[in-house]
């Protein structure tokens, strides 16, 4: 009795798709803030709206796997970001645009800031010019 009423309650809130015998994936209903796939992709940013043709309908957004995204040519970083945002939407968390981190020159993002890296690169270039001029004499 309790299980059937619980199952009915869950089915009224969202559609459940069985992907395997151990895992069930829920597809949330569109909200007023995110009524369709295009709005969702625009809201998460990082040029995700370029991949609109991959998701023809709302349910395809929640049933696609990482392997299928890879076969369609989406790079790893975009694929991970997209799947992470889909899981946020599925769990009812806030959907927002996470800016991509800016990488500094020569991989020194943890040891020094970009300005220091630029200065060192300029000094290195000047030193190479000076050494080449000395060798040509």
Secondary structure, DSSP 8 states (H G I E B T S, - for coil): -HHHHHHHHHHHHSEEEE-SSS-EEEE----SSS-SHHHHHHHH-TTGGGGGGG--SHHHHHH--HHHHHHTT--HHHHHHHHHHHHHHHHT------------GGG-TTTS-HHHHHHHHHHHHHHHHHHHHHHH-
